[in-house]
C-alpha cells in the first residue's frame, strides 16, 4: 500500500477512465468508495470502508476475480486499469488515515494542555508518607549544622555490623532471636541484615580521612514486632570526627536538634549515663514532657521521655577504622525515625506505618509541596 502524505482533497481524481472496463459500473464503484473514504469519521470506520472495497471479499477484489472471463487483450488492459483503481483507493485510505491520526493527536494535546497559572491541587498527586517527611525534616536540621548524608548497603558482614563497633561475640544483639542472618557461605560465615545504620559510619571512617560530619538515615532490621517495634524500621545516626570535638559539642548539637525538630525553643533536655559498646562515655537523651490527664505533651512538665542514644566514639572503634585515637576523637548518636515521628505527629501505633492504608495516609500524610529545606527549615 502506498502512503499518501497530506490531507485528502475532494474530489479525489482517478488517473484513468473506467467506463469501458466491461464490468458492473466500476466508475460508480470508485466514486462511491472514495466518497465513503472521505466521509469516514474515525479510524474504525475507515477500516470498515477498506475491508468493504479492498478486503479479501471486497468489491474491487471481486471485480479483479472476474478478469478471467475476458478475452486476453481485454483482460490485460482491464487488469492494469483495475490495479490503478485499487492503488488509488488504497492511497485514499492511507491519506484519510493520516488525516484522522493528526486530528486525534491535536484533540488529545488540546485536552491535555495545562494552564501553569492555575493554583496547584496537591490532593491529585497523593501524600508524602510521615517517614519520608520526618527524614527530610531531620536532614534539613542537621544540614544547617554542616552534616552530609551518607548511605550504605542493607546487607552487611559481621565485621561492619558488629566487630568494628566493639560489640563482643557474646552480645545478645548477635543472637538469632534478635538478628536476621542469611544462609551460611562456603567459608561458614553469614551475612546479616544490618541491625542499625552504624555500619555506614564504619565504612565512611575507613574510606575517608577525618574530619567527618555525617548523618546516616536508612532502613534497619531486627526480629521484633508489636505496637512499638517492627522487624523493619528506620534509624538516623550521626557521626562527628575531628581533633577538638568533646562532650560539650555533642550536648549542644543534640539539644538544638531536639528543640528545632519539636518546634519548642525552651524544650527541656537531659543526658543520663548509659552504656553502648561503641561509645565511651555513653548517654541517653531525654526530653521533658507531661502526662497529665492521660495525654502525652512534649515540653515542660514533670516527666521525661527517652528520645535517642549518644556518646563519644570509643577509641577501639577508631582503631578498627584506621584512625589514631590519640589524635582524633568524636561523638555519635542515633534515634528511631518512627519513634520521633510518632511523638511529633501523635501516631499511636507503629504498625500502621506499613499497612498501606490510604485513609491513614490521607490523615497523617503531608502535601507534596510541604517539603522542608535547609533554607526554610522543618515544618511544624
C-alpha positions in Angstrom: 0.0 0.0 0.0 1.4 3.5 -0.9 1.2 6.1 1.9 -0.1 9.5 0.8 1.1 12.5 2.9 -1.2 15.5 3.4 -4.9 15.9 3.8 -7.3 14.1 1.4 -8.7 16.5 -1.1 -12.2 16.3 -2.7 -12.9 15.3 -5.3 -10.2 12.6 -5.4 -9.5 12.3 -9.2 -8.7 8.9 -10.7 -5.8 8.7 -13.2 -7.9 6.9 -15.9 -11.4 6.4 -17.3 -13.2 3.2 -16.3 -16.4 3.4 -18.4 -15.1 0.8 -20.9 -13.9 -1.9 -18.5 -17.0 -4.0 -19.4 -18.0 -4.7 -15.8 -20.6 -3.6 -13.3 -20.1 0.2 -13.5 -16.6 0.4 -11.9 -16.6 4.2 -12.2 -19.6 4.4 -10.0 -18.0 2.0 -7.7 -14.8 4.1 -7.5 -16.7 7.3 -6.8 -18.7 5.6 -4.1 -15.6 4.1 -2.5 -13.7 7.4 -2.5 -16.8 9.2 -1.1 -17.0 6.7 1.8 -13.3 7.0 2.5 -13.6 10.8 2.8 -16.7 10.5 5.0 -15.1 8.1 7.5 -15.0 9.9 10.8 -12.8 7.6 12.8 -10.0 5.0 12.2 -12.5 2.2 13.0 -15.0 3.5 10.3 -12.2 3.9 7.8 -11.1 0.3 8.4 -14.6 -0.9 7.7 -14.5 1.0 4.3 -11.2 -0.5 3.4 -12.5 -4.0 4.1 -15.6 -3.3 2.1 -13.7 -2.4 -1.1 -10.2 -3.8 -0.7 -10.6 -6.8 1.7 -10.5 -10.4 0.6 -14.2 -10.3 -0.1 -14.2 -6.6 -1.1 -16.0 -5.2 -4.1 -12.8 -4.2 -6.0 -11.3 -7.6 -5.2 -14.4 -9.2 -6.7 -14.0 -7.2 -9.9 -10.5 -8.4 -10.3 -11.5 -12.0 -9.9 -13.9 -11.5 -12.8 -11.0 -10.7 -15.2 -10.6 -14.3 -16.1 -13.8 -14.2 -18.1 -12.4 -11.5 -20.5 -10.5 -12.1 -23.7 -6.7 -11.9 -23.4 -6.3 -8.4 -24.8 -9.2 -7.0 -22.9 -8.0 -8.8 -19.7 -4.6 -7.2 -19.9 -6.0 -3.7 -20.3 -8.7 -4.1 -17.7 -6.3 -5.6 -15.2 -4.0 -2.6 -15.5 -6.9 -0.2 -15.0 -8.3 -2.2 -12.0 -4.9 -2.2 -10.4 -4.7 1.5 -10.8 -8.2 1.8 -9.2 -7.1 -0.4 -6.3 -4.0 1.7 -5.7 -6.0 4.9 -5.9 -8.4 3.6 -3.2 -5.5 2.4 -1.1 -3.8 5.8 -1.3 -7.1 7.5 -0.4 -7.4 5.2 2.7 -3.8 5.9 3.8 -4.3 9.7 3.3 -7.5 9.7 5.2 -6.0 7.6 8.0 -3.1 10.0 8.4 -5.5 12.9 8.5 -7.6 11.2 11.2 -4.5 10.5 13.2 -3.4 14.1 13.1 -6.8 15.3 14.2 -6.9 12.8 17.1 -3.4 13.8 18.2 -4.4 17.5 18.0 -7.5 16.9 20.0 -5.6 14.9 22.7 -3.0 17.6 23.0 -5.6 20.3 23.4 -7.3 18.3 26.1 -4.1 17.6 27.9 -2.9 21.2 27.8 -2.1 22.5 31.3 -2.6 26.1 32.5 0.5 26.7 34.6 -1.1 29.9 36.0 -3.7 27.8 37.9 -3.2 27.1 41.6 -1.8 23.6 42.3 -4.2 21.0 43.5 -1.9 18.8 45.6 -4.5 16.3 46.5 -4.3 15.0 43.0 -0.8 13.8 43.4 -1.1 11.9 46.7 0.5 12.5 50.1 4.1 12.3 51.5 4.5 9.4 54.0 5.3 10.5 57.5 8.5 8.5 57.4 9.7 10.3 54.3 8.6 13.7 55.8 10.4 13.0 59.1 13.6 12.0 57.3 13.5 15.2 55.2 13.0 17.3 58.4 15.9 15.6 60.2 18.2 16.1 57.2 17.1 19.8 56.9 18.0 20.5 60.6 21.4 18.7 60.6 22.1 20.1 57.1 22.1 23.6 58.7 24.7 22.3 61.1 27.0 21.1 58.3 26.2 17.4 58.3 26.3 15.5 55.0 24.1 12.4 54.2 25.9 9.0 53.9 24.4 5.7 52.7 25.4 2.1 52.7 24.1 -1.5 51.9 21.3 -3.2 53.8 23.2 -6.5 53.8 26.4 -6.4 55.9 29.0 -8.8 57.1 29.9 -9.4 60.7 32.8 -7.0 60.8 30.9 -3.9 59.8 27.7 -4.7 61.7 29.3 -6.0 65.0 33.1 -6.4 65.3 34.3 -3.0 64.1 31.7 -1.4 66.5 33.3 -3.2 69.5 30.3 -5.5 70.0 31.7 -8.7 71.7 30.9 -12.2 70.4 28.6 -13.0 73.3 26.5 -9.8 73.0 22.7 -10.5 72.7 22.5 -8.5 69.6 24.4 -11.2 67.7 21.9 -13.9 68.6 19.3 -15.4 66.2 16.4 -14.2 68.3 17.4 -10.6 67.7 19.1 -10.5 64.2 18.2 -11.7 60.7 21.0 -13.9 59.3 21.4 -15.1 55.8 22.4 -18.7 55.0 26.0 -19.7 55.5 28.5 -19.1 52.8 31.2 -21.5 51.7 33.6 -20.4 54.4 31.0 -20.8 57.2 30.4 -17.1 57.7 27.0 -15.5 57.3 25.9 -12.1 56.1 23.3 -10.2 58.1 20.5 -7.7 57.5 22.0 -4.6 59.2 20.6 -4.1 62.7 21.5 -0.4 62.8 22.9 2.2 60.4 26.2 2.3 62.3 28.0 0.1 59.6 27.8 3.1 57.3 29.8 5.1 59.9 32.5 2.4 59.9 32.6 2.4 56.0 32.8 6.1 56.0 35.7 6.3 58.5 37.6 3.6 56.6 37.0 5.3 53.3 37.6 9.0 54.1 40.2 10.7 56.4 38.9 12.9 59.2 37.4 15.4 59.8 34.0 13.9 59.2 30.5 15.1 59.9 27.7 12.8 58.6 24.2 11.6 59.3 23.0 8.2 58.1 19.3 7.7 57.6 18.1 4.4 56.4 16.3 1.0 56.9 17.3 -1.4 59.6 16.1 -4.9 60.6 15.6 -6.8 63.8 13.5 -9.7 65.0 10.7 -7.8 66.8 7.1 -7.0 66.1 4.5 -5.3 68.2 2.8 -1.9 68.7 6.1 -0.1 69.3 8.5 -2.4 67.3 8.7 -3.6 63.7 11.0 -6.1 62.0 11.9 -3.4 59.5 12.2 0.2 60.8 14.2 3.3 60.1 17.1 4.9 62.0 19.2 8.0 61.6 22.6 8.1 63.1 25.2 10.9 63.3 29.0 10.9 63.5 31.5 13.7 64.0 35.2 13.0 64.0 38.0 15.7 64.3 40.8 16.7 66.7 38.8 19.1 69.0 35.3 17.6 69.4 34.2 17.0 73.0 31.1 16.1 75.0 30.0 19.7 75.1 29.7 19.8 71.3 27.6 16.6 71.5 25.2 18.1 74.0 24.9 21.4 72.1 24.2 19.7 68.8 21.5 17.4 70.2 19.8 20.0 72.3 19.5 22.3 69.3 18.2 19.4 67.2 15.5 18.4 69.7 14.3 21.9 70.1 14.2 22.5 66.3 12.6 19.2 65.5 9.7 19.6 68.0 9.5 23.4 67.5 9.8 24.2 71.2 12.6 26.8 71.9 12.8 26.1 75.6 12.3 22.3 75.4 14.0 20.7 78.5 16.7 18.2 77.5 18.8 16.0 79.9 21.6 13.5 79.4 21.7 10.3 81.5 24.7 8.0 81.8 24.3 4.8 79.8 26.3 2.0 78.1 26.9 1.3 74.4 29.8 -0.9 73.2 30.8 1.7 70.6 30.8 4.9 72.7 32.6 5.9 75.9 31.2 7.7 77.8 27.7 7.0 76.7 24.4 8.9 77.4 20.7 8.5 76.9 19.0 11.8 75.9 15.6 12.6 77.4 13.2 15.4 76.7 10.7 17.0 79.0 7.0 16.0 78.8 3.8 16.0 80.7 1.4 13.0 81.0 -1.3 14.8 83.0 -4.8 13.7 82.2 -3.5 10.6 80.4 -2.3 12.7 77.4 1.4 13.0 76.4 2.6 16.5 75.7 6.1 17.3 74.6 7.6 20.3 76.5 7.9 21.5 80.1 6.4 19.1 82.6 7.1 16.8 85.5 8.1 13.7 83.3 10.9 12.8 81.0 10.8 10.8 77.7 13.8 9.0 76.2 14.4 10.1 72.7 17.9 8.9 71.5 21.2 7.5 72.5 24.6 9.1 72.1 28.2 9.2 73.3 31.9 9.8 72.5 33.2 7.4 69.9 35.1 4.5 71.6 38.8 4.6 71.0 38.8 1.0 69.8 36.2 1.8 67.1 38.6 4.5 65.8 41.5 2.0 65.8 39.3 -0.5 63.9 38.8 2.1 61.2 42.5 3.0 61.0 42.1 6.3 62.9 44.6 7.2 65.7 42.5 7.8 68.9 45.4 9.8 70.3 45.0 12.4 67.5 41.2 12.2 66.8 38.1 11.9 68.8 34.4 12.4 68.1 30.8 11.8 69.0 28.0 9.7 67.6 24.2 9.5 68.2 21.2 7.5 66.9 17.5 7.6 67.1 14.5 5.7 65.6 12.8 7.7 62.9 9.4 6.1 63.5 9.6 6.9 67.3 10.2 10.6 66.8 7.6 10.7 64.1 5.0 9.1 66.4 5.9 11.6 69.2 5.7 14.7 67.0 2.6 13.8 65.0 0.6 11.8 67.5 0.7 8.4 65.7 -0.3 5.8 68.3 0.7 2.5 66.7 4.0 1.8 64.8 2.4 -1.0 62.7 0.2 1.4 60.9 3.2 2.9 59.1 3.4 -0.2 56.9 -0.2 -1.2 56.4 -0.6 0.7 53.1 -3.9 2.1 54.2 -4.8 5.1 52.0 -7.2 6.5 54.6 -4.4 6.6 57.2 -2.0 8.2 54.7 -4.6 10.9 53.8 -4.9 11.7 57.6 -1.3 11.6 58.6 0.4 12.3 55.3 1.8 15.6 54.1 1.2 17.7 51.0 3.9 17.1 48.3 4.9 20.8 48.3 5.4 21.0 52.0 9.0 19.8 51.8 11.5 21.0 54.4 14.7 22.6 53.2 17.9 23.9 54.8 16.7 27.4 54.0 13.1 27.2 55.2 13.6 24.7 57.9 11.3 21.9 59.1 7.5 22.1 59.2 5.7 22.2 62.5 
